[in-house]
Amino acid sequence: MEAIGNLTGGMAHDFNNLLGVIIGNIDLLRDLRKDDDDVDELSREALNAAFRGADLTRRLLAFARQQPLRPQPVDVNELVSGITRLLSRTIGEDIEFTLDLSPQLWPVVVDPAQLEATLTNLANNARDAMPDGGRLMVVTGNRYLDADYTAQQTDVTPGSYVVIEVSDTGIGMTRAVMDRIFEPFFTTKSRDKGTGLGLSMVFGFIKQSGGHISVYSEPGIGTTFRLFLPRVMGDVLTAEAGLVVPLVHGRGETVLVVEDNSALRRVVVRQLGELGYRVLAAENAKAGLRLLEQQNVDLLLTDIVMPGGINGRELAQRARRRWPEIKVVFTSGFSGARLSGEADALSSRVPLLSKPYRKEELASVAREALDRVA
């Protein structure tokens, strides 16, 4: 696990830089040729391929527990109801889909997008396990895991959990298969139907969220996955779902982009310029400091990991000491989880824009940073 995590984290940094260049340039190309149907179709296909590449990296990072998560208060019953309504349209008419939701679920804080992806993955696996039809059941409830249970499961602590059970009446699994289902790239499906990363992603996400996952299966009878998410004590407010964030523009503020990847630097500079910002650019921290001495800068957008002896965090610290009012946004091809061990007091207050990112994300983070009251 540790070796895969280290390998994946290093690979993700370079791979996400490349994907950032690809996605950014395609976005710019689409903006230039908005009325060309051929360009729109071709760019859409290219974007989809780039997103699949980013998803592959996320799945590896999820297994290694280095995936950047966006946890927030979630109404589990509402989320389960919503995703199962969507899945019921695609799971097949020969599969009976039933829900049994506990009316008094405890509150949890989790990344809703990743939980939806987890349930989708489990439902698709269940569908594949029932080629001749069957029943797919999703049940929610509250559960206390006591010391007797956790004594047999070394990766879980006693406490209160919200549990989501996903059960099917499919072909089931042998013990030999069950022992390997969470291994990356292990799959019982044909090469064209699975990457072997789905369940490893589920495993990593649940563990990274502080939870626990168990599986029970009998050949010819079916399989049950149980996802345990830790209860949050006290009242929490659930986030509103389905909010559309508009593309927000600048008001002529000056942004300094410090990025050692020249291709990505050009893309970000152009995107920020189109968003209404005055943009300066530097290839490393030393060049960035020289520009800061010469120009009035409102926002410093800097990569964290850079060559040249000064990284993005040190650059931000020096800038804040000299110009306390300057706003900062970090970017990185490494995950937030990978970088958290190196964090300092400043980093905990600075937003991280994980590569690859879309123009809309860049616009939103830049505007939020500039509007934030120090």
C-alpha positions in Angstrom: 0.0 0.0 0.0 2.7 2.5 1.0 4.8 1.7 -2.1 1.8 2.1 -4.4 0.9 5.3 -2.7 4.4 6.8 -3.1 4.5 5.8 -6.8 1.1 7.1 -7.5 1.6 10.4 -5.8 4.8 11.1 -7.8 3.1 10.0 -11.0 0.0 12.1 -10.4 2.0 15.3 -10.1 3.5 15.0 -13.6 0.4 13.4 -15.1 -1.9 16.1 -13.8 0.3 18.8 -15.2 0.1 17.3 -18.6 -3.7 16.9 -18.3 -4.0 20.5 -17.1 -2.3 21.7 -20.3 -4.5 19.5 -22.5 -7.8 20.4 -20.7 -6.9 24.1 -20.6 -6.0 24.4 -24.3 -9.2 22.5 -25.3 -11.3 24.9 -23.2 -9.6 27.9 -24.9 -10.1 26.3 -28.3 -13.8 25.8 -27.7 -14.2 29.4 -26.7 -12.5 30.5 -29.9 -14.8 28.4 -32.1 -18.1 28.5 -30.3 -20.2 28.3 -33.4 -18.3 25.5 -35.1 -20.2 22.2 -34.6 -17.3 20.1 -35.8 -14.8 21.8 -33.4 -17.3 21.4 -30.6 -17.7 17.7 -31.2 -14.0 17.0 -31.5 -13.1 19.0 -28.5 -15.8 17.3 -26.5 -14.3 13.9 -27.4 -10.8 15.1 -26.4 -12.1 16.5 -23.1 -13.9 13.3 -22.3 -10.6 11.3 -22.9 -8.7 13.8 -20.7 -11.2 13.5 -17.9 -11.0 9.7 -18.1 -7.2 10.0 -17.7 -7.8 12.3 -14.6 -10.3 9.8 -13.3 -7.8 7.0 -13.6 -5.3 9.0 -11.5 -8.0 9.8 -8.9 -8.8 6.1 -8.6 -5.2 5.2 -7.9 -4.9 8.1 -5.4 -8.2 6.9 -3.8 -6.8 3.5 -3.2 -3.5 5.0 -1.8 -5.7 7.3 0.4 -4.1 10.4 -1.2 -7.1 11.6 -3.1 -8.1 15.2 -2.4 -11.6 15.0 -0.8 -14.2 17.8 -0.3 -16.0 16.6 2.8 -19.2 18.4 3.8 -22.3 17.6 5.9 -24.4 15.1 3.9 -28.0 13.8 4.4 -27.2 10.2 3.6 -30.8 9.2 2.9 -31.3 12.1 0.5 -28.1 11.3 -1.3 -28.9 7.5 -1.5 -32.4 8.3 -2.8 -31.1 10.6 -5.4 -28.4 8.4 -6.8 -30.6 5.3 -6.8 -33.3 7.1 -8.8 -30.7 7.7 -11.5 -29.3 4.2 -11.3 -32.7 2.6 -11.5 -33.0 3.9 -15.1 -29.8 2.3 -16.2 -29.5 -0.8 -14.0 -31.9 -2.9 -16.1 -35.6 -3.7 -16.0 -34.9 -7.3 -15.0 -33.4 -6.2 -11.7 -35.7 -5.2 -8.9 -34.4 -2.2 -7.0 -35.5 -1.6 -3.4 -34.7 0.9 -0.7 -35.0 0.6 3.1 -34.0 3.9 4.6 -33.8 4.5 8.4 -35.8 7.6 9.3 -33.4 8.8 12.0 -29.9 8.6 10.6 -27.1 10.2 12.4 -25.3 13.1 10.7 -22.0 12.4 8.7 -19.5 14.6 7.0 -18.2 13.0 3.8 -17.4 13.9 0.1 -20.8 13.6 -1.6 -19.4 13.2 -5.1 -17.2 10.3 -4.0 -20.0 8.6 -2.0 -22.2 8.8 -5.1 -19.3 7.3 -7.2 -18.9 4.6 -4.6 -22.6 3.6 -4.7 -22.6 3.7 -8.5 -19.6 1.4 -8.6 -21.2 -1.1 -6.2 -24.6 -1.0 -8.1 -22.8 -1.6 -11.5 -20.9 -4.5 -10.0 -24.2 -5.9 -8.6 -25.8 -5.6 -12.1 -22.9 -7.5 -13.7 -23.3 -10.2 -11.1 -27.0 -10.7 -12.0 -26.9 -11.3 -15.8 -30.3 -13.0 -15.6 -31.9 -10.5 -13.3 -32.4 -10.4 -9.5 -32.8 -8.0 -6.6 -30.6 -5.1 -5.6 -31.3 -3.7 -2.1 -29.9 -0.6 -0.5 -30.4 -0.2 3.3 -29.3 2.6 5.6 -29.2 2.5 9.4 -27.3 3.5 12.5 -24.8 1.0 14.0 -22.5 1.0 17.0 -19.3 -1.1 16.5 -18.2 -2.3 19.9 -14.8 -3.5 21.1 -15.6 -7.2 20.3 -16.1 -6.4 16.7 -13.2 -4.0 16.3 -10.9 -6.6 18.1 -11.4 -8.7 14.9 -11.0 -5.7 12.6 -7.7 -4.0 13.2 -8.5 -1.1 10.9 -11.6 0.2 12.6 -12.1 1.9 16.0 -15.2 1.4 18.3 -17.9 4.0 17.9 -21.1 5.1 16.2 -21.4 4.8 12.5 -24.0 5.3 9.7 -24.1 2.1 7.7 -25.1 1.8 4.0 -25.7 -1.8 2.9 -25.7 -2.7 -0.8 -26.9 -6.3 -1.4 -27.6 -8.3 -4.5 -28.8 -11.8 -5.3 -26.1 -12.4 -7.9 -23.5 -15.1 -8.5 -21.6 -14.3 -5.4 -17.8 -14.7 -4.7 -15.6 -17.4 -3.5 -13.3 -16.8 -0.5 -10.3 -16.6 -2.8 -11.9 -13.8 -4.8 -13.1 -12.0 -1.7 -9.6 -11.9 -0.3 -8.4 -9.9 -3.4 -11.3 -7.7 -4.4 -9.8 -4.5 -3.0 -6.4 -5.0 -4.7 -5.7 -2.5 -7.5 -6.0 -4.0 -11.0 -7.5 -7.2 -9.7 -10.7 -8.0 -11.6 -12.8 -11.1 -12.6 -14.2 -9.2 -15.6 -12.9 -9.4 -19.1 -10.2 -6.9 -20.1 -12.7 -4.7 -22.0 -15.2 -4.5 -19.1 -13.2 -3.4 -16.1 -9.9 -1.8 -15.0 -9.8 -3.5 -11.6 -9.7 -0.1 -9.9 -13.4 0.3 -8.9 -13.4 -1.5 -5.6 -9.9 -0.4 -4.7 -11.2 3.2 -5.1 -14.2 2.4 -2.9 -11.9 0.9 -0.3 -9.5 3.9 -0.3 -12.3 6.5 -0.1 -14.0 4.8 2.8 -10.7 4.5 4.7 -9.7 8.1 3.9 -13.1 9.2 5.3 -12.4 7.5 8.6 -14.8 4.7 7.9 -14.8 0.9 7.5 -16.0 -1.4 4.8 -17.0 -5.1 5.0 -18.2 -7.7 2.5 -20.0 -10.9 2.8 -20.7 -13.2 -0.1 -21.8 -16.8 -0.9 -21.4 -18.3 -4.3 -24.8 -18.7 -6.0 -26.6 -16.6 -3.3 -25.3 -13.1 -3.5 -23.1 -10.4 -2.0 -23.5 -7.6 0.6 -21.2 -4.6 1.0 -21.5 -2.6 4.2 -20.1 1.0 4.2 -19.6 2.4 7.7 -19.2 6.2 7.9 -18.3 7.8 11.3 -21.1 9.7 13.0 -20.6 13.4 13.6 -21.6 14.6 17.0 -23.7 17.7 17.3 -25.9 19.5 14.7 -24.6 20.1 11.2 -26.1 21.9 8.3 -26.4 19.9 5.1 -25.2 21.6 1.9 -27.6 22.5 -0.8 -27.3 20.2 -3.8 -27.4 21.1 -7.4 -26.2 24.7 -7.1 -24.9 26.0 -10.4 -21.8 28.2 -10.0 -21.6 30.9 -12.7 -18.3 31.8 -14.4 -17.1 34.7 -12.3 -14.8 37.4 -13.8 -12.1 39.6 -12.5 -12.3 43.4 -12.0 -8.9 44.3 -13.4 -7.0 43.0 -10.4 -3.4 41.9 -11.0 -2.6 38.2 -10.6 0.9 36.8 -10.6 1.1 33.2 -11.9 4.2 31.3 -10.7 4.3 27.9 -12.5 7.4 26.0 -13.7 5.6 24.1 -16.5 5.8 26.5 -19.4 2.9 25.1 -21.3 0.5 25.1 -18.4 1.7 28.6 -17.4 0.7 29.9 -20.8 -2.7 28.4 -20.6 -3.4 29.8 -17.1 -2.2 33.2 -18.1 -4.5 33.3 -21.1 -7.5 32.0 -19.1 -7.0 34.6 -16.4 -6.6 37.3 -19.0 -9.9 36.3 -20.7 -11.5 36.4 -17.2 -10.7 40.1 -16.9 -7.5 40.0 -14.8 -4.1 41.7 -15.5 -1.7 38.8 -15.5 2.0 38.5 -14.8 3.9 35.3 -15.0 7.1 33.7 -13.6 8.7 30.3 -14.1 10.0 30.0 -10.5 9.8 31.6 -7.1 12.9 33.8 -7.6 11.5 35.3 -10.7 8.2 35.7 -8.9 9.9 37.6 -6.1 11.5 40.0 -8.6 8.1 40.7 -10.2 6.6 41.3 -6.7 9.2 43.9 -6.1 8.4 45.7 -9.3 4.6 45.4 -9.6 1.6 45.8 -7.3 0.1 42.3 -7.1 -3.4 41.5 -5.7 -3.3 37.7 -6.0 -0.4 35.2 -6.0 -1.3 32.0 -7.8 1.6 29.7 -7.3 2.5 26.0 -7.8 3.8 24.4 -4.5 6.4 22.0 -5.9 9.0 23.9 -8.0 12.7 23.7 -8.7 15.1 26.5 -7.9 15.5 26.2 -4.1 12.3 28.0 -3.1 9.0 26.3 -3.3 5.5 27.8 -3.5 4.9 27.8 0.3 8.2 29.6 1.0 7.3 32.1 -1.8 3.9 32.8 -0.2 5.5 33.2 3.2 8.0 35.8 2.0 5.3 37.6 0.0 3.0 37.8 3.0 5.7 39.1 5.3 6.5 41.9 2.8 3.0 42.6 1.5 0.5 41.4 4.2 -2.5 42.3 2.1 -1.6 40.0 -0.8 -4.0 37.1 -1.4 -2.6 33.6 -2.2 -3.9 30.5 -4.0 -1.8 27.3 -4.2 -1.9 24.8 -7.1 -0.4 21.4 -7.3 -0.4 18.2 -9.3 0.1 16.4 -6.0 -3.0 15.7 -3.9 -4.0 17.7 -0.9 -3.5 14.6 1.2 0.0 14.1 0.0 0.9 17.7 0.8 -0.9 17.9 4.1 2.1 16.5 6.0 4.2 19.5 4.9 1.6 22.1 5.7 2.2 25.2 7.9 0.0 27.8 9.5 -0.2 29.8 6.3 -1.1 26.7 4.2 -4.0 25.9 6.4 -5.6 29.2 5.4 -4.8 29.1 1.7 -7.0 27.4 -0.9 -5.5 24.6 -2.9 -6.5 24.3 -6.6 -5.7 20.7 -7.6 -4.6 20.0 -11.1 -6.0 19.4 -13.6 -8.7 22.1 -13.2 -11.2 23.7 -15.5 -11.5 27.4 -16.3 -14.6 27.6 -14.2 -12.7 26.3 -11.1 -9.9 28.7 -11.7 -12.3 31.6 -12.0 -14.2 30.6 -8.8 -11.1 30.1 -6.6 -9.5 33.3 -7.8 -12.6 35.4 -7.2 -13.2 33.8 -3.8 -9.6 34.4 -2.7 -9.7 38.1 -3.8 -13.0 38.7 -2.1 -12.1 37.0 1.2 -11.6 39.3 4.1 -8.2 38.8 5.7 
